[in-house]
Amino acid sequence: MEIGDAVSRTVADDETPTGVVVTAVACVTGSTVGEVSPLHHSVDPDSLDELFDPTRRGRRRGRVEFEHDGCEVSVRYDGDVTVAVAPCE
């Protein structure tokens, strides 16, 4: 993994944001999905999925950013998920 390595994906109708995050983290870190730390170590997975559920008035707005397994994760209201290797502190 090198700083700047990144993956961007859009959540499909049959996917959840949490599933896409885990898959993208695995891709960026060169791991399998099973090797990725449980997402609940960084964020509440149910809340993340519910936050971007469609509403009666359409999709919600906003963005959530957090770190997971050495990666910076961004999930946007439009379903765009970006995972990038986090710089060392």
Backbone hydrogen bonds, N-H to C=O, Kabsch-Sander energy under -0.5 kcal/mol:
donor,donor_aa,acceptor,acceptor_aa,energy
4,G,85,V,-0.7
5,D,2,E,-2.6
7,V,83,V,-2.5
9,R,81,V,-2.8
11,V,79,G,-2.7
15,E,12,A,-2.1
20,V,16,T,-2.0
21,V,17,P,-2.5
22,V,18,T,-2.4
23,T,19,G,-2.1
24,A,20,V,-2.5
25,V,21,V,-2.8
26,A,22,V,-2.2
27,C,23,T,-2.0
28,V,24,A,-2.6
29,T,25,V,-2.4
30,G,26,A,-0.9
31,S,26,A,-2.1
35,E,32,T,-1.1
36,V,32,T,-0.7
36,V,33,V,-0.9
41,H,38,P,-2.0
42,S,39,L,-2.3
43,V,39,L,-2.1
48,L,44,D,-2.3
49,D,45,P,-2.3
50,E,46,D,-2.6
51,L,47,S,-2.4
52,F,48,L,-0.9
52,F,49,D,-0.6
53,D,50,E,-1.3
55,T,58,G,-2.7
58,G,55,T,-1.8
64,V,75,V,-2.6
66,F,73,V,-2.1
68,H,71,C,-2.4
71,C,68,H,-1.2
72,E,84,A,-3.4
73,V,66,F,-3.4
73,V,71,C,-0.6
74,S,82,T,-2.5
75,V,64,V,-2.7
76,R,80,D,-2.5
77,Y,62,G,-2.3
79,G,76,R,-2.0
81,V,9,R,-3.7
82,T,74,S,-2.6
83,V,7,V,-2.7
84,A,72,E,-2.4
85,V,5,D,-2.3
86,A,70,G,-2.5
